Amino acid sequence: MTTLQIFICFLAICFWGGMIGVFFRTPITAWFHNRFGRDKPLLPPEGEMPEPFSFKRREDDQKKS
């Protein structure tokens, strides 16, 4: 293989890569924004927020002690 043939192959690969990039630009950009973009903060639910755990002792625990 001569240097000219290697250069032409490299040029063709770059050309096809550019064509694919231009054709699929919108879906690729949307995917990158979805994958690496910042998420929107979650809105709090309506009403009061329940506590993740309670500091109060249950009635069963109070009877045992």
N, C-alpha and C positions, 0 to 999 in steps of 0.2 A: 504494500500500500504506500502510495506516495503521500507526501505532505499535502498536496492539493486535494487528494481524495479525503484525507482525514479532516481537512478544513471544511470541505463541502458537507461531509457528514455532520460535523459539529454545527455548521450553519443551519442545516436542515432540522436538526434536533431543536435548536433554539427557535427556529421559525415555528415549528409545530407546537412547542411549548407556549410560545407567545399567542398563537391562534387559540389554543385551548384556554389560556388565561383570559383572553378577551371575551371569548364566548361564554365562559362560566364565571365571569367576574361577579355578577350580582349574587348568585347562590354561594360562592366562596366567601364573599364579604359578609353576607348574612350569617354564615356558619361561624366565621371568626368572631363576629360580634356576640353571637350566642355563646360560643365556647369560652372566650377570654374576656368578654365585656363585664362590666359591673352589673350585678343584679339590682333590681328595684327593691327598696325596702318593703317589707311586709307591713300591711296596715293592721292595726290592732283590731281584734273582733269587737263587735258591739257589746256593750254592757261591761261588767267588771271582769277583770282578769282573775282566774282562779290561781291560788297559790300552788306552786309545784309540790310542796309538802307542807304539812301542818306541824307547828311546834306544840300544839296542845296534845295532852295525853288522852288516849282513848279510854272509854269507861272500862273496858276489859282489863287494861293495864293497871288502872287504879284499884280494881278489886283484888288483884293478885298481890299487891304490896301492902 
